[in-house]
Amino acid sequence: MTASSENKQLLHLVFGGELSNLEEVQFRDLDALDIVGIFPDYASALAAWKGKAQATVDNAHMRYFIVHMHRLLNPNDK
């Protein structure tokens, strides 16, 4: 493995919001989305996601997601 591939950023976005219904990913209010942040690796994104998901466990309509931004920015990378 080269030094550049070891230091490669694999950006992840964590965000969430209240869904309109439990059958699909349709947010009730786009202005109220909770943008948790952008993280440099999956492990730190997962930790942030778990914290937010556990904090909102009492609201069945609240959902948090991890978006693999690095896959969107460089779709040909594996």
C-alpha positions, 0 to 999 in steps of 0.5 A: 500500500502506498503512502497516498492510498493510506492517507486517502480521505474517505469522506462520510456525511451524517444527517437525519430528519423526521420522516413523513411516514415509515414506508419511505425516505421522505422527510417531513420538513427539509428545513429541519434536517439535522446535518450532523457533520462530515467525517474523514472515515466510516468509523467516526461517521458510524460513532456520530450516527449511533449517538444521534440514532440512540438520542432519538430512539423515542421518535419512531419517525426520526432517522439518521443516515450515513452517506458515503461521499467519497463514492459520490465524488469518485464513483470509479474508485473502489 
